[in-house]
């Protein structure tokens, strides 16, 4: 694979968006007709302690298959029953073996809010998320211009969805805040090398005002890691690999919830 992981992933998604013949207005009007919404940020905020966003993830570009035969419906039910505040579903097919069907399946079996975890590069991606039944979209600061961040956050709000604005350092947090983000994630995985820095989130949280809902992402291996992030001030942790590979994800989730 030439280039970095993120370069290749974004190139693929931008090419696909450029080749998408669907008019934005048509997709937007369809998305506006979707009734009912679930409050993603409210679900996090309602917890008395640390909230868990539990991820349905089949594979990773750097590690290969994690749990390729998982059942999104059953896993979503397990996550909800164990006390997760929200669910994250990978819908990228090319690099993560996820799909639209995975999110639809999780949505049909659960009541808690769902994040569509994908590489948002086009306004139609946000409309598609609403049509799938998602309540939140992922916006990666390093993948978007300042104007795209502003426009995509506004569009998500118009469609009654939250936007998890993902950052990796202090400068990206500043960009997220300038764009009006109210839900900011700090990804401990470098999306260019896919290496994890366990201390990244703890370093960066000082730049996030307490009024902003904060989420630590990636590299959270166990209860001790989650507790350190709670102590640092995070409102939620987003965990995928540790849950989908665990022999008892219910116990792990229930142990982390409310730390």
C-alpha positions as CSV (number, residue, x, y, z in Angstrom):
1,X,0.0,0.0,0.0
2,X,1.5,3.3,-1.1
3,X,1.1,6.4,1.2
4,X,-0.2,6.3,4.8
5,X,-3.3,4.5,6.0
6,X,-5.3,7.7,6.3
7,X,-4.1,8.9,2.8
8,X,-5.3,5.7,1.2
9,X,-8.6,5.6,3.1
10,X,-9.5,9.2,2.3
11,X,-8.4,8.9,-1.3
12,X,-10.8,5.9,-1.7
13,X,-13.7,7.7,0.0
14,X,-13.2,10.9,-2.0
15,X,-13.1,9.0,-5.3
16,X,-16.3,7.3,-4.4
17,X,-18.0,10.5,-3.4
18,X,-16.8,12.1,-6.7
19,X,-18.3,9.2,-8.6
20,X,-21.6,9.2,-6.7
21,X,-24.3,10.4,-9.1
22,X,-27.0,11.1,-6.5
23,X,-27.9,14.8,-6.2
24,X,-27.4,16.2,-2.7
25,X,-30.9,17.8,-2.6
26,X,-32.5,14.5,-3.2
27,X,-30.6,12.7,-0.4
28,X,-31.1,15.6,1.9
29,X,-34.8,15.7,1.4
30,X,-35.0,12.0,2.1
31,X,-33.0,12.3,5.2
32,X,-35.2,15.2,6.4
33,X,-38.2,12.9,6.3
34,X,-36.7,10.5,8.8
35,X,-38.7,10.8,12.0
36,X,-37.5,10.4,15.5
37,X,-34.1,11.1,17.0
38,X,-32.0,9.8,19.9
39,X,-29.9,12.2,21.9
40,X,-26.3,11.0,21.6
41,X,-24.7,13.7,23.8
42,X,-27.6,13.4,26.3
43,X,-27.0,9.7,26.6
44,X,-23.4,10.3,27.6
45,X,-24.2,13.2,29.9
46,X,-26.9,11.3,31.8
47,X,-24.3,8.9,33.3
48,X,-23.2,9.6,36.8
49,X,-19.7,8.6,35.9
50,X,-17.7,7.5,32.8
51,X,-19.9,6.6,29.8
52,X,-19.1,3.8,27.4
53,X,-19.5,4.0,23.6
54,X,-19.2,0.4,22.6
55,X,-18.1,-0.3,19.1
56,X,-19.1,-3.0,16.6
57,X,-15.8,-3.5,14.6
58,X,-15.0,-6.5,12.5
59,X,-11.4,-5.7,11.4
60,X,-8.6,-3.1,11.5
61,X,-6.4,-2.1,8.5
62,X,-3.3,-2.5,10.7
63,X,-4.3,-5.7,12.7
64,X,-6.5,-7.5,10.2
65,X,-9.6,-9.5,11.3
66,X,-10.7,-8.9,14.9
67,X,-14.1,-10.6,14.9
68,X,-15.2,-10.9,11.3
69,X,-18.1,-13.2,12.0
70,X,-19.7,-11.0,14.7
71,X,-23.5,-10.5,14.7
72,X,-24.2,-6.8,14.9
73,X,-27.7,-7.4,16.2
74,X,-26.6,-9.7,19.1
75,X,-23.6,-7.6,19.9
76,X,-25.7,-4.4,20.0
77,X,-28.1,-6.1,22.4
78,X,-25.2,-7.3,24.6
79,X,-23.7,-3.8,24.7
80,X,-27.0,-2.2,25.6
81,X,-27.8,-4.8,28.3
82,X,-24.3,-4.3,29.8
83,X,-24.9,-0.6,30.3
84,X,-23.2,1.1,27.3
85,X,-24.6,4.6,26.8
86,X,-24.2,4.5,23.0
87,X,-23.0,2.2,20.2
88,X,-20.5,2.9,17.5
89,X,-20.8,0.9,14.2
90,X,-18.1,0.8,11.6
91,X,-19.7,1.1,8.1
92,X,-16.5,1.3,6.0
93,X,-16.4,-1.8,3.9
94,X,-13.1,-1.5,2.0
95,X,-10.8,-1.1,5.1
96,X,-12.8,-2.2,8.1
97,X,-15.2,-4.8,6.6
98,X,-18.2,-2.9,8.0
99,X,-21.4,-2.1,6.1
100,X,-24.6,-0.2,6.1
101,X,-26.3,-3.4,7.0
102,X,-24.3,-3.7,10.2
103,X,-25.7,-0.4,11.4
104,X,-29.2,-1.2,10.3
105,X,-29.0,-4.5,12.1
106,X,-27.8,-2.8,15.3
107,X,-30.4,-0.1,15.0
108,X,-33.3,-2.6,14.7
109,X,-32.2,-4.5,17.8
110,X,-31.3,-1.7,20.2
111,X,-32.8,1.6,21.6
112,X,-29.6,3.5,22.6
113,X,-28.1,6.1,20.2
114,X,-25.7,5.0,17.5
115,X,-22.7,6.6,15.9
116,X,-22.0,5.9,12.3
117,X,-18.2,5.4,12.4
118,X,-16.9,6.1,8.9
119,X,-14.8,8.6,7.0
120,X,-17.1,11.5,6.3
121,X,-15.9,13.5,3.2
122,X,-19.1,14.6,1.6
123,X,-22.4,16.0,2.7
124,X,-24.2,13.0,1.3
125,X,-22.3,10.8,3.8
126,X,-24.1,12.7,6.6
127,X,-27.5,12.3,5.0
128,X,-26.8,8.6,4.5
129,X,-26.0,8.2,8.2
130,X,-29.5,9.7,9.1
131,X,-31.1,7.3,6.6
132,X,-29.4,4.3,8.2
133,X,-30.8,5.3,11.6
134,X,-27.6,6.8,13.0
135,X,-27.8,9.6,15.7
136,X,-24.2,10.8,15.4
137,X,-21.6,11.1,12.6
138,X,-17.8,11.1,12.9
139,X,-15.9,14.1,11.6
140,X,-12.1,13.8,11.6
141,X,-10.5,17.2,11.8
142,X,-7.3,16.1,10.0
143,X,-9.4,14.9,7.1
144,X,-11.4,18.1,6.6
145,X,-11.0,21.8,5.9
146,X,-12.3,24.4,8.4
147,X,-15.2,25.1,6.0
148,X,-16.1,21.5,5.7
149,X,-16.1,21.1,9.5
150,X,-18.4,24.1,9.9
151,X,-20.7,22.9,7.1
152,X,-20.8,19.3,8.2
153,X,-21.5,20.2,11.9
154,X,-24.3,22.4,10.8
155,X,-25.8,19.8,8.5
156,X,-25.7,17.1,11.2
157,X,-27.5,19.5,13.5
158,X,-30.1,20.2,10.8
159,X,-30.7,16.5,10.5
160,X,-31.1,16.1,14.3
161,X,-27.8,14.3,14.7
162,X,-24.7,15.0,16.8
163,X,-21.2,15.2,15.4
164,X,-18.3,13.6,17.1
165,X,-15.4,15.8,16.0
166,X,-12.2,13.7,16.3
167,X,-8.9,15.3,17.1
168,X,-5.4,14.1,17.7
169,X,-3.6,17.1,19.2
170,X,-4.0,20.6,20.7
171,X,-4.1,22.4,17.3
172,X,-6.9,20.1,16.1
173,X,-8.9,20.7,19.3
174,X,-8.6,24.4,18.6
175,X,-9.9,23.9,15.1
176,X,-12.8,21.8,16.4
177,X,-13.8,24.5,18.9
178,X,-13.6,27.2,16.3
179,X,-16.0,25.1,14.1
180,X,-18.5,25.0,17.0
181,X,-18.0,21.4,18.1
182,X,-19.8,20.4,21.3
183,X,-18.7,16.8,21.2
184,X,-14.9,16.3,20.8
185,X,-13.0,13.0,20.7
186,X,-9.3,12.6,21.2
187,X,-8.0,9.6,19.2
188,X,-4.9,8.1,20.7
189,X,-4.2,6.3,17.4
190,X,-2.1,8.2,14.9
191,X,-4.2,7.8,11.7
192,X,-1.1,8.1,9.5
193,X,0.9,5.4,11.2
194,X,-1.9,3.6,13.2
195,X,0.4,3.6,16.2
196,X,-1.2,4.2,19.6
197,X,0.0,6.7,22.2
198,X,-1.6,5.7,25.5
199,X,-0.9,9.2,27.0
200,X,-2.1,11.3,24.1
201,X,-5.7,11.8,25.4
202,X,-4.5,12.7,28.9
203,X,-2.1,15.4,27.5
204,X,-4.7,16.9,25.2
205,X,-7.7,17.1,27.5
206,X,-6.5,20.3,29.1
207,X,-7.4,22.1,25.8
208,X,-11.0,21.0,26.0
209,X,-13.4,23.1,28.1
210,X,-15.4,21.1,30.6
211,X,-18.6,22.4,29.0
212,X,-17.7,20.3,25.9
213,X,-18.5,16.6,26.1
214,X,-15.2,14.8,25.7
215,X,-14.5,11.2,24.4
216,X,-11.3,9.3,24.6
217,X,-10.8,6.9,21.6
218,X,-8.5,4.0,20.7
219,X,-6.0,2.1,22.7
220,X,-8.2,1.6,25.7
221,X,-7.3,-2.0,26.7
222,X,-8.8,-2.5,30.1
223,X,-10.5,-1.0,33.2
224,X,-7.3,0.6,34.4
225,X,-6.9,2.5,31.1
226,X,-10.5,3.7,31.3
227,X,-10.1,4.7,35.0
228,X,-7.1,6.9,34.1
229,X,-9.1,8.6,31.4
230,X,-12.0,9.2,33.8
231,X,-9.6,10.7,36.3
232,X,-8.2,13.0,33.6
233,X,-11.7,14.3,33.1
234,X,-13.2,12.5,30.1
235,X,-17.0,12.0,29.9
236,X,-16.8,8.9,27.8
237,X,-14.6,6.3,26.3
238,X,-15.0,4.7,22.9
239,X,-13.9,1.1,22.9
240,X,-14.0,-1.4,20.1
241,X,-11.2,-3.9,19.8
242,X,-11.1,-4.8,23.5
243,X,-14.8,-5.6,23.5
244,X,-15.1,-7.5,20.2
245,X,-12.1,-9.7,21.2
246,X,-13.1,-10.2,24.8
247,X,-14.5,-13.5,26.0
248,X,-16.8,-11.5,28.4
249,X,-17.4,-8.0,27.0
250,X,-20.5,-7.6,29.3
251,X,-18.4,-7.8,32.4
252,X,-15.8,-5.4,31.0
253,X,-18.5,-2.9,30.0
254,X,-20.3,-3.1,33.3
255,X,-17.1,-2.7,35.2
256,X,-16.1,0.5,33.2
257,X,-19.6,2.1,33.3
258,X,-19.8,4.8,35.9
259,X,-16.1,4.7,37.0
